[in-house]
Amino acid sequence: MAGIYIHIPFCKQACHYCDFHFSTNFRNVNELVKAMKVELNLQSHYMGDEKIHTIYFGGGTPSAIPTHLIGELIDEVKRLHRVSKEAEISLEANPDDLTKENLADWKSFGINRLSVGVQSFVNEHLVWMNRAHTSTEAINGLTWAKEIGITNITMDLIYGIPNMTMDQWKSNLQTFFDLDLPHLSAYGLTIEEQTHLGHLVKTNQVQTEKDANYNLQFEYLMTQTQKQGFDHYEISNFGKPGFYSRHNTAYWLGEKYAGIGPSAHSFNGEERRWNVASNMKYMTMLNKKELPSEVEKLSKKDQFNEYVLTRLRTIWGIDTNQIINQFGADFQNNLKSSVQPYIRSGHVVFNGNSYVLSNEGKYLADKISSDLFVVD
């Protein structure tokens, strides 16, 4: 189930916590989209002749650029690839861009799934994060999207925000449930060194949430989404049956994908590519018909460790039969030995075919994964 990821590296303003590649200067947006079309052509055989089942516009803020450019990129993908008639075509959007006009345009181009960066319905939180929208704009935009016929919608929320009370977190979740959306992505606030927030923490201007509060908010998230009929199918993702993110699920299950745009990554099972994180360098190289990427050939050890890292985060877990078939008995034996302490502690459950994280294990997902890696 191959997919294409298109990175739109533009934002109206910089969120204080974000370390993704983007620019707030839109002057070269048309030239950059033109370069993306060149890259789509140069990358057209990266996944062989596999049919495309997902197209995902991420960023940055894809909703911030003129809508017709999104349509042009979709048309170029369809010209170059066999795209399934049932393909999931997702667009990340900020709430302040969810106008009736934009929504109608995106739907006409084939966008059938929206990922909306709400982050919080508490306006003080939005100001603190330097978001460009208000709570009212978020609620109105999500309502308009449903009215116009885009019903496959996910939104992002962040927990662990400094000074966020449990009542505020409960209110955020209740507002989400009241909107009757089929999917939620919820992330614990992460402090990245190269961000404004990272500077504030380093200089002791901001105190991050205590682990106890952070964990209580995560626990409440898990229990309440389950009560509302959501499947916790990946550490940060909760979907109603039939509404899992097909694009991201393909990542976690090791499917091939091509990444287009500055800083985008590609993976075809044997190698990983990543593009230069500079809009100007990206355009300059593609103007010369050169791919702006570095390539890493993945050893069997690399492939195994990546499999463990991604699969352990999901409800499918680490499939022991796939380990044997894809990597061999030595990797299986090493895994079986390494995982035993976490089975004894109750952080990992073996269901006869797969190793899966328990709810307690989800708090330690990254540490458990790293302890299961094969090292030199």
C-alpha positions in Angstrom: 0.0 0.0 0.0 2.4 2.7 -1.3 2.0 6.3 -0.4 3.2 9.8 -1.2 4.0 12.4 1.4 4.3 16.0 0.3 5.9 18.5 2.7 4.6 22.1 2.4 7.3 24.1 4.2 5.4 27.3 4.9 3.7 28.6 8.1 2.1 32.0 8.9 4.0 32.1 12.2 6.3 29.9 14.2 4.7 27.8 17.0 6.9 27.9 20.1 7.2 24.1 20.4 7.7 23.2 16.7 11.1 22.1 15.2 9.8 20.9 11.8 11.2 22.6 8.7 9.2 25.6 7.5 9.5 29.2 6.4 7.3 32.2 7.2 8.3 33.8 4.0 5.8 32.9 1.2 7.6 34.8 -1.5 8.9 31.7 -3.3 5.8 29.5 -2.8 5.0 29.2 -6.6 8.6 28.4 -7.5 8.9 25.8 -4.7 5.7 24.0 -5.9 7.2 24.0 -9.4 10.3 22.3 -7.9 8.1 19.8 -6.1 6.6 18.8 -9.5 10.1 18.2 -10.8 10.9 16.0 -7.9 7.7 14.1 -8.3 8.9 13.3 -11.9 12.4 12.4 -10.8 11.0 10.2 -7.9 8.2 8.6 -10.0 9.9 5.1 -10.1 11.1 5.1 -6.5 8.5 2.6 -5.4 8.4 0.7 -8.7 5.0 0.5 -10.3 3.0 0.1 -7.1 -0.4 1.6 -6.9 -0.7 4.7 -4.7 -3.2 4.3 -1.9 -2.5 7.4 0.2 -1.4 11.0 -0.5 -0.6 13.1 2.5 0.1 16.9 2.6 2.0 17.7 5.7 4.2 20.5 6.8 4.6 23.3 7.8 1.0 24.3 7.0 -0.4 23.0 3.7 -3.6 24.9 4.2 -1.7 28.2 4.3 -0.8 28.2 0.6 -3.2 29.0 -2.3 -5.6 26.2 -2.7 -5.0 25.8 -6.5 -1.4 24.7 -5.8 -2.7 21.8 -3.8 -4.9 20.8 -6.7 -1.9 21.1 -9.1 0.2 18.8 -7.0 -2.6 16.2 -6.8 -3.0 16.3 -10.6 0.7 15.8 -11.0 0.7 12.7 -8.7 -2.2 11.3 -10.7 -0.5 11.9 -14.0 2.6 10.1 -12.9 1.2 7.2 -10.8 -1.6 4.7 -10.7 -3.7 6.2 -7.9 -6.4 4.1 -6.3 -10.0 5.4 -6.8 -10.4 4.9 -3.1 -7.1 6.6 -2.2 -7.0 8.5 1.1 -5.9 12.1 0.3 -5.2 14.0 3.5 -4.4 17.6 4.1 -3.0 19.1 7.4 -4.8 22.4 8.1 -4.8 25.1 10.7 -8.2 26.1 12.0 -8.0 29.7 10.8 -7.7 28.4 7.2 -10.9 26.3 7.4 -13.0 28.8 5.5 -16.0 27.6 3.5 -14.3 28.7 0.3 -11.0 26.8 1.0 -12.9 23.7 2.2 -15.0 23.6 -1.1 -11.8 24.0 -3.2 -9.9 21.2 -1.3 -12.9 18.9 -1.6 -13.2 19.6 -5.4 -9.5 18.6 -5.8 -10.0 15.2 -4.1 -9.1 16.0 -0.5 -11.2 13.5 1.6 -9.5 13.7 4.9 -8.4 16.6 7.1 -5.9 16.7 9.9 -6.6 19.9 11.9 -4.0 21.3 14.3 -6.3 22.5 17.1 -3.8 21.7 20.0 -6.1 23.2 22.7 -9.5 24.8 23.0 -8.2 27.0 25.8 -7.3 30.4 24.3 -4.6 31.1 26.9 -2.8 27.9 25.8 -3.1 28.9 22.1 -1.5 32.3 22.9 1.2 30.6 24.9 2.0 28.3 22.0 1.9 31.2 19.5 -0.9 29.6 17.5 -2.7 31.8 14.9 -6.3 30.7 15.7 -8.8 30.9 18.5 -11.0 28.2 20.1 -14.1 29.6 18.3 -12.3 29.5 14.9 -11.4 25.8 15.5 -15.0 24.8 16.4 -16.5 26.8 13.5 -14.0 25.4 11.0 -14.5 21.8 12.0 -18.3 22.3 11.8 -18.1 23.8 8.3 -15.8 20.9 7.1 -18.5 18.4 8.2 -21.3 20.4 6.6 -19.4 20.6 3.3 -19.1 16.8 3.3 -15.6 16.1 4.5 -16.4 13.8 7.4 -13.1 11.9 7.7 -11.5 14.4 10.1 -8.8 14.1 12.8 -7.6 16.8 15.1 -4.5 17.3 17.2 -4.5 18.0 20.9 -1.5 18.5 23.2 -1.3 17.5 26.9 1.5 18.2 29.4 1.3 21.9 28.6 2.8 23.9 31.6 0.2 24.9 34.1 -2.6 22.9 32.2 -5.0 21.8 34.9 -6.8 18.4 34.8 -10.1 20.3 34.4 -8.8 22.0 31.3 -7.6 18.7 29.8 -11.0 17.1 30.5 -12.7 20.1 28.9 -10.5 19.8 25.8 -11.4 16.1 25.4 -15.1 16.8 26.0 -15.1 19.4 23.3 -13.5 17.0 20.9 -16.1 14.3 21.8 -19.0 16.8 21.4 -17.7 17.6 17.9 -18.3 13.9 17.0 -15.1 13.5 15.0 -13.9 9.9 14.2 -10.1 10.3 15.0 -7.9 12.1 17.5 -4.1 12.5 17.6 -3.0 13.5 21.1 0.7 14.3 21.9 2.5 14.9 25.0 4.4 18.3 24.8 8.0 17.6 23.8 10.7 20.1 24.5 13.0 20.5 21.4 16.3 22.3 22.0 16.2 24.4 18.8 12.8 25.9 19.5 11.6 29.0 21.3 10.1 26.8 24.0 13.5 24.9 24.3 15.2 28.3 25.0 12.6 29.2 27.6 13.0 25.9 29.4 16.8 26.1 29.2 16.8 29.6 30.7 14.3 28.5 33.5 11.6 30.9 32.2 9.2 27.9 31.8 8.8 24.9 34.1 7.5 21.8 32.3 4.8 19.6 33.7 5.7 17.1 36.4 5.7 13.5 35.2 2.8 12.8 37.6 0.6 15.4 35.9 1.7 14.4 32.4 1.0 10.7 33.1 -2.4 11.5 34.7 -3.4 13.3 31.6 -2.3 10.5 29.4 -4.1 8.0 31.5 -7.3 10.0 31.4 -6.9 10.3 27.6 -6.7 6.5 27.3 -9.7 5.7 29.5 -12.0 8.3 28.1 -11.3 7.6 24.4 -12.0 3.9 25.1 -15.3 4.7 26.7 -16.2 6.8 23.6 -15.5 3.8 21.3 -12.1 4.8 20.0 -9.3 2.2 19.4 -6.0 3.2 20.8 -4.2 1.8 17.7 -0.9 3.7 18.1 0.7 5.5 21.1 -0.6 9.0 20.0 -3.5 8.0 17.8 -7.1 7.1 18.5 -9.6 6.1 15.8 -13.1 4.8 15.5 -13.2 1.5 13.6 -12.8 2.2 9.9 -11.2 5.6 10.5 -7.6 4.8 11.3 -5.1 7.0 9.4 -4.3 4.8 6.4 -1.2 6.9 5.5 0.4 6.8 8.9 -0.6 3.1 9.5 1.3 2.3 6.3 4.4 4.0 7.9 4.1 1.9 11.0 3.6 -1.3 9.1 6.7 -0.7 6.9 5.0 0.1 3.6 6.9 2.1 0.9 6.5 5.8 0.6 8.0 8.7 -1.4 8.6 12.0 0.4 8.4 15.2 -1.7 9.6 18.6 -0.6 12.3 20.1 1.6 13.2 17.9 4.6 10.8 15.1 3.4 11.8 11.4 3.9 11.4 8.5 1.6 11.5 4.7 2.3 11.3 1.7 0.0 12.2 -1.1 2.3 15.9 -1.2 1.5 16.9 2.4 1.8 15.9 5.7 3.3 16.2 9.1 1.7 15.9 12.5 3.2 15.8 15.8 1.4 17.8 18.9 2.3 16.1 21.1 4.9 16.5 24.3 2.9 14.0 25.8 0.5 16.6 27.6 -1.6 19.0 24.6 -1.8 16.0 22.4 -2.7 14.9 24.6 -5.5 18.4 25.2 -6.8 19.2 21.4 -7.1 15.9 20.6 -8.7 16.3 23.4 -11.2 19.3 21.4 -12.3 17.2 18.2 -12.3 19.2 16.8 -9.3 17.6 15.0 -6.4 18.2 17.1 -3.3 18.5 14.0 -1.0 21.0 11.9 0.9 20.6 8.1 0.9 21.2 5.5 3.6 21.2 1.9 2.7 19.6 -0.1 5.5 21.3 -3.2 6.8 19.3 -6.0 8.2 20.0 -4.8 11.7 18.7 -1.3 10.7 15.6 -2.8 9.2 15.0 -4.9 12.3 15.4 -2.0 14.7 13.1 0.2 12.6 10.5 -2.5 12.6 10.7 -2.9 16.4 10.5 0.9 16.9 7.4 1.4 14.7 5.5 -1.8 15.3 5.8 -1.8 19.1 3.9 1.6 19.2 0.8 0.0 17.5 -1.9 -2.4 18.5 -0.5 -5.0 16.1 2.8 -5.2 18.0 5.9 -7.1 16.9 4.8 -10.1 14.9 7.1 -13.1 15.7 6.2 -14.9 12.5 7.2 -11.9 10.5 10.4 -11.6 12.5 11.4 -15.1 11.6 10.4 -14.8 7.9 11.9 -11.4 7.3 15.0 -11.4 9.6 15.7 -15.0 10.6 15.9 -17.2 13.8 18.9 -15.3 15.3 16.9 -12.0 15.4 13.9 -13.9 16.8 16.0 -15.5 19.6 17.6 -12.2 20.5 14.2 -10.5 20.7 12.7 -13.3 22.8 15.6 -12.9 25.3 15.5 -9.1 25.4 11.8 -8.8 25.9 11.5 -11.2 28.9 12.1 -8.5 31.6 9.3 -6.4 30.3 7.0 -9.4 30.1 7.7 -10.2 33.7 7.1 -6.6 34.7 3.8 -6.5 32.8 4.9 -3.7 30.4 4.7 -6.1 27.4 2.2 -8.8 26.7 2.8 -11.9 24.5 -0.5 -13.0 22.9 0.8 -16.1 21.2 1.9 -14.4 18.0 2.9 -10.8 18.9 4.6 -8.7 21.6 2.3 -5.8 22.4 2.6 -3.0 24.9 0.2 -3.0 27.9 -1.2 0.3 29.0 1.5 0.5 31.6 4.1 -0.2 28.8 2.8 2.7 26.7 4.4 5.2 29.2 7.8 3.6 28.4 7.4 2.8 24.7 10.7 4.5 23.5 12.8 3.0 26.3 11.4 -0.5 25.7 12.0 -0.3 22.0 15.6 0.8 22.4 16.2 -2.1 24.8 14.9 -4.5 22.2 17.2 -3.2 19.4 20.0 -5.3 18.1 23.3 -3.4 18.6 26.8 -4.1 17.3 
